[in-house]
Amino acid sequence: MQSAEWGRGDVRKISFYIEPFAPAGLFLLFFSWESAARTAVICSVLAHELSHLAAMKLCCGRVERVRITAFGISLGFSAPKTYGEELFVAAAGPLASFAFAALGHFCGGAFGGEAFSFSLFLGLINLLPFEGFDGGRIIFAAFAFLFGERTGACVCRALSYASLFAAWVLAVYIFFYSGVNFALLLFCAYIFVFTVIKKDCNFARKMVQ
């Protein structure tokens, strides 16, 4: 549901959006997880998103959207001026997640172990070639720079659908093999809604090379 919009004029307006699945994710985070895991998750998400923000600021961009999802916070930025900037901003998040995972590994302890696991998971998940994910943005920017925006968008869309189909097949196999593990099925359903049904997740934009 759309919660709020604020700002001065259209130039600085920031939209705030809460996804329907977000309350369930927040409930699990604050009431089902131990304090070390909860703190590690929050720090990991902040490290990921703040790295995106820092990269965008280096490119003289600004925040346009704040989205609360079942998996954390997602920031939407103004369109980068070049495909190189798009790739730089998209790659900053996963790189920060891997760096934070390494930090957690060296720190050790309950918090370090949780930070390592979740940050590594967050970085890998965001590199999946789904539209709207960092991996999809990187693929789009690279192919758009080399072969043009239309080709970049087509390649990204094709890889997104192919990856989603493979994930569905794997999810169904795991569900019937284990009988109880349906987490991947829920994740695939979320991705399906995010990439296929909601057309507002199309991030292809006009940028100069």
C-alpha positions in Angstrom: 0.0 0.0 0.0 1.2 3.5 -0.7 1.9 5.1 2.6 3.2 8.6 2.1 4.9 11.1 -0.2 6.8 14.2 0.9 9.2 16.8 -0.4 9.3 20.2 -1.9 7.8 20.0 -5.4 8.3 17.2 -7.9 12.1 17.6 -7.8 12.7 16.4 -4.3 9.6 14.3 -3.8 10.3 10.9 -2.2 7.7 8.1 -2.3 7.4 5.7 0.6 5.9 2.3 -0.1 5.1 -0.8 2.1 4.7 -4.0 0.3 1.8 -6.4 1.4 4.3 -9.1 2.5 6.4 -6.6 4.6 4.5 -7.0 7.9 5.0 -10.8 7.8 8.7 -10.3 7.3 9.0 -7.8 10.1 7.0 -10.0 12.5 9.4 -12.9 11.9 12.4 -10.6 12.3 11.4 -9.1 15.6 9.5 -12.0 17.3 10.9 -15.2 15.9 14.6 -14.6 15.7 17.2 -14.3 18.5 18.7 -10.9 19.2 22.1 -11.7 17.6 20.4 -12.8 14.4 18.0 -9.9 14.4 20.9 -7.4 14.9 23.0 -9.1 12.2 20.1 -8.9 9.7 19.5 -5.2 10.3 23.2 -4.4 10.1 23.6 -6.4 6.9 20.6 -4.8 5.2 21.8 -1.3 6.2 25.3 -2.0 4.9 23.9 -3.2 1.6 21.5 -0.3 1.1 23.9 2.4 2.4 26.5 1.3 0.0 24.0 1.8 -2.9 23.3 5.3 -1.4 27.0 6.2 -1.2 27.6 5.0 -4.8 24.6 7.0 -6.0 25.8 10.1 -4.1 29.2 9.8 -5.8 27.3 9.9 -9.1 25.4 13.0 -7.9 22.1 11.1 -7.7 19.4 11.2 -5.1 16.8 9.0 -3.4 13.4 8.9 -5.0 11.7 5.9 -3.4 11.9 4.0 -0.1 10.3 0.5 -0.3 9.8 -1.7 2.8 9.7 -5.3 1.6 9.5 -8.7 3.3 13.3 -8.9 3.0 14.2 -5.5 4.3 14.5 -2.0 2.9 15.0 -1.1 -0.8 16.0 2.3 -2.0 15.1 3.7 -5.4 17.3 6.3 -6.9 17.2 8.8 -9.7 18.3 7.5 -13.1 22.0 7.4 -13.6 23.5 9.4 -16.4 25.5 6.6 -17.9 25.4 2.8 -18.1 28.7 2.8 -16.2 27.1 4.7 -13.3 24.1 2.2 -13.3 26.5 -0.7 -13.1 28.6 1.0 -10.4 25.6 1.7 -8.2 24.1 -1.7 -8.7 27.3 -3.6 -7.9 28.0 -1.5 -4.8 25.4 -3.3 -2.7 26.5 -6.9 -3.3 30.2 -5.9 -2.9 29.3 -4.3 0.5 27.4 -7.4 1.5 30.4 -9.7 0.7 32.7 -7.3 2.6 30.4 -7.3 5.6 30.2 -11.1 5.5 34.0 -11.2 5.6 34.0 -8.9 8.6 31.5 -11.1 10.4 33.6 -14.2 9.6 36.7 -12.6 11.1 34.9 -11.2 14.1 33.3 -14.5 15.0 30.9 -15.0 17.8 27.1 -15.2 17.6 26.7 -11.9 15.8 29.7 -12.5 13.5 28.4 -15.9 12.5 24.9 -14.6 11.7 26.3 -11.5 9.9 28.5 -13.8 7.8 25.6 -16.1 6.8 23.0 -13.4 6.1 25.3 -11.0 4.4 26.6 -13.7 2.1 23.1 -14.8 1.4 22.0 -11.2 0.7 24.8 -10.6 -1.7 24.3 -13.8 -3.6 20.5 -13.3 -3.8 20.9 -9.8 -5.1 23.2 -11.0 -7.9 20.5 -13.2 -9.3 19.5 -12.0 -12.8 16.0 -10.9 -11.9 14.7 -7.6 -13.1 14.8 -5.1 -10.2 17.6 -7.0 -8.5 21.2 -5.8 -8.6 22.2 -8.7 -10.8 19.5 -7.8 -13.4 20.6 -4.1 -13.3 24.2 -5.1 -13.9 23.3 -7.3 -16.8 21.1 -4.6 -18.3 23.8 -1.9 -18.0 26.5 -4.1 -19.5 24.5 -5.3 -22.5 22.9 -1.9 -23.0 26.4 -0.3 -23.1 27.7 -2.9 -25.6 24.6 -3.5 -27.8 22.1 -0.8 -27.0 19.2 -0.3 -24.6 16.7 -2.4 -26.4 19.1 -5.4 -26.5 20.0 -4.9 -22.9 16.3 -4.9 -21.8 15.5 -8.0 -23.9 18.5 -10.0 -22.5 17.6 -9.0 -19.0 14.0 -9.9 -19.4 14.9 -13.3 -21.0 17.4 -14.2 -18.3 14.9 -13.1 -15.6 12.2 -15.4 -16.9 14.6 -18.3 -17.5 16.0 -18.0 -14.0 12.5 -17.8 -12.5 11.4 -20.9 -14.3 14.5 -22.8 -13.1 13.9 -21.6 -9.5 10.2 -22.8 -9.8 11.4 -26.2 -10.9 13.9 -26.4 -8.1 11.4 -25.2 -5.6 8.8 -27.8 -6.6 11.4 -30.6 -6.5 12.6 -29.5 -3.0 9.1 -29.2 -1.7 8.0 -32.7 -2.9 11.4 -34.2 -1.8 11.4 -32.7 1.7 7.6 -32.5 2.2 7.9 -29.5 4.4 10.4 -27.0 3.0 8.3 -24.5 1.0 10.5 -21.4 1.6 11.8 -21.4 -1.9 8.3 -21.7 -3.3 7.3 -18.6 -1.3 10.4 -16.8 -2.6 9.6 -17.7 -6.2 6.0 -16.5 -5.7 7.4 -13.2 -4.4 9.8 -12.9 -7.4 6.9 -13.7 -9.8 4.8 -10.9 -8.4 7.7 -8.5 -8.3 9.1 -9.2 -11.8 6.1 -10.4 -13.9 2.9 -9.0 -12.5 4.1 -5.6 -11.3 5.2 -3.8 -14.4 6.4 -0.8 -12.4 9.6 -2.7 -11.7 10.8 -2.1 -15.2 14.1 -0.2 -14.7 15.1 0.3 -18.3 15.9 4.0 -18.8 17.4 6.3 -21.3 21.1 6.8 -20.5 24.0 7.9 -22.5 27.0 5.7 -23.2 
